[in-house]
Amino acid sequence: MDVSYELVGYSDEIRDAYLKLLPEQEQAIGRGKLEWKLRDGPAGTGAVAVATAGGEIIGVNAFMPSRFRIGERIGRAYQSMDTIVTPAARGKGVFGRLINCFYDEAEADLLYGFPNANSSPGFFGKLGWAHFGPVPMLFRPLRSGYFLRRVSRFLPDLPIPMLARGAGDYERALGFDERATGAWRRFSEGMGCAVERDAEFLNWRLRDHPSERYDILQAEDGSFVAHTLSDKHGGRIGYVMEAIGGADTLPGLIAAALRELQAARADAALAWCLPGSPNYSAYRKAGFYPLPERLRPIVINFGARAIAAPAATVENASGWYVSYLDSDTV
């Protein structure tokens, strides 16, 4: 099979290729999710590695750009997502060549992502990614029935008491301003690697999402918690998308978000947070615990590869900051 590879910007042709290669995403694409990820973000147009054979696109790998904190400076990173290869071309090395096409042609400091169980061996093998392990998932049970009905459907479904006191002084926000940027700058001091979560990014990610809706609780100093609720994994799951702010404010804001989710009959809440992150203790005070791998609903790994950025910074897992804002599925 004679296959050519090139790295291009997002276009209508790429959109059409997505619809052909991934017809199950037609609804999300129709709502504008591809344009939101690859054209309308604060870091500009995304890149797409394209494999073509016989005049037909047989594979694509999309790369979403971001303004990225790398030590003391702001650089440019890409998140690898949506690797798609036609069945006839699988097992012929197309996947690896798509990623290598990005390495060869993109101007980037680093590439990172959250490979699933199928693609992880490729990323963490020949493609040279540092493997940071499974995503740092935390959970907080909110109703007893989600766990007890796995034992017997006759056991009670009751709210689990909330021990942390909710914040008393906050407002429901519709968007973000310079207060949120200031909260992020204070929060992110000393971080090694993270998407720059200023007001522009937060408005794009949380306010302007084409299909998801998020509730935002914000304190006067700009500290905030964003959450949402979805029917997934056999229950009603609350997602704490982000929690940024001071150690005195965040536990109460997280607790307030959990009370809202519990009032909406969420069975459990999930969050992503590394043990060394500034908000880890706030999550723990609000009743979150690390979710054991054997209990996780899906397998998602976490890793990165340095391109122009220093490898020592990129490959230091303890210096990274991630949350559900880095996921494109919630």
C-alpha positions, -999 to +999 in steps of 0.1 A: +000+000+000+015+033-011+006+058+016+016+095+018+016+116+050+012+153+057+005+176+086-023+200+078-046+225+095-082+218+104-105+222+074-139+211+059-120+182+042-108+170+076-144+173+090-157+152+061-129+126+067-140+124+104-176+117+094-165+089+071-140+073+094-160+078+127-197+079+117-206+073+154-194+108+161-218+124+137-239+140+164-210+155+182-195+168+149-229+182+140-229+202+172-195+218+163-172+199+186-145+195+160-145+232+152-145+240+190-114+217+196-094+224+164-103+258+152-119+280+179-096+275+209-075+303+224-043+288+210-055+288+174-060+262+147-051+226+155-030+203+134-041+170+118-017+143+105-033+128+074-025+094+057-037+092+021-037+062-003-052+062-037-065+097-033-085+086-002-079+096+034-073+063+053-061+077+086-060+109+107-046+119+141-057+152+154-036+175+177-053+202+198-031+232+206-027+249+239-008+277+255+013+257+280+032+264+312+066+248+310+085+257+340+089+295+341+077+302+306+046+298+284+051+276+254+030+257+229+019+221+234-004+198+216-027+171+229-029+140+207-065+128+202-088+110+178-064+085+162-084+069+134-072+043+108-094+024+083-097-013+091-079-022+058-049-001+068-046-013+104-015-033+113+006-016+086+023+010+107+000+039+097-007+049+133+030+053+142+038+072+110+009+097+117+025+106+150+060+107+135+047+131+109+037+154+137+072+151+153+088+159+119+067+189+109+051+206+139+066+235+158+058+224+194+074+222+228+058+189+237+031+164+228+009+149+255-023+129+259-044+102+276-041+070+255-067+043+260-058+006+265-056+000+228-033+028+218-011+029+250+014+003+238+022+023+207+026+057+225+047+043+253+067+020+231+083+031+197+068+066+198+089+075+228+064+088+253+071+090+290+045+069+308+031+086+340+007+057+347-032+058+348-049+091+351-049+103+388-086+096+394-103+104+427-138+094+437-163+105+463-194+083+469-226+103+472-254+077+475-251+042+490-272+025+463-245+028+435-223+004+454-248-016+474-270-026+444-240-045+431-245-068+461-283-068+462-310-047+446-330-048+479-304-028+499-312+009+506-302+038+484-295+067+508-275+099+506-240+095+521-235+123+547-213+152+537-187+159+564-170+189+549-188+222+555-198+240+523-185+275+514-207+303+526-196+331+504-196+323+467-217+331+436-228+311+406-207+323+377-216+323+340-180+331+328-146+342+339-127+374+342-093+386+354-101+373+390-099+338+377-067+345+358-052+359+391-063+328+410-047+305+384-014+325+385-012+322+423-023+285+422+002+275+395+034+290+409+061+264+407+043+240+384+064+222+358+038+214+331+002+225+327-022+240+302-024+277+309-058+280+326-064+318+324-098+334+319-096+331+281-090+293+283-116+288+310-143+306+291-136+286+260-134+253+279-164+257+302-186+285+290-184+279+252-184+241+250-208+232+221-226+204+239-217+201+276-231+224+304-212+232+335-220+248+369-194+272+382-192+282+419-168+312+423-155+330+454-147+368+454-110+361+451-115+342+418-113+307+433-138+284+417-151+249+412-168+237+380-189+206+379-213+187+357-235+156+359-238+128+334-255+094+331-224+071+327-208+039+340-241+025+352-252+055+373-255+092+376-219+105+379-208+139+390-176+153+375-156+180+394-141+194+363-117+218+380-110+233+414-086+263+415-079+286+444-065+289+479-063+262+505-087+281+528-114+285+501-113+253+480-125+226+505-157+246+511-163+252+474-157+215+465-181+206+493-207+230+480-204+215+445-208+180+460-240+190+478-254+203+445-245+170+428-260+150+457-292+171+455-294+161+418-292+125+429-257+119+417-244+084+428-208+094+430-184+122+420-151+118+401-121+142+398-086+140+383-059+153+406-022+143+412-011+138+448+014+167+444-011+192+431-020+223+451-056+212+454-051+176+464-055+182+501-087+202+494-102+172+476-092+149+504-108+172+530-140+171+509-141+133+512-124+122+479-102+091+478-079+077+452-099+053+430-082+018+428-074+007+392-096-024+396-126-003+403-122+022+375-149+022+348-124+027+319-086+024+314-070+057+306-032+063+307-013+095+309+020+105+293+039+130+272+069+134+249+093+164+249+099+180+214+116+214+219+110+216+257+136+202+281+130+165+285+138+167+323+108+190+328+084+172+306+092+137+319+089+147+356+054+134+363+053+151+398+056+185+381+025+181+360-010+194+367-041+178+351-078+179+358-110+169+339-105+201+319-078+181+300-103+155+290-123+159+257-149+133+267-167+152+296 
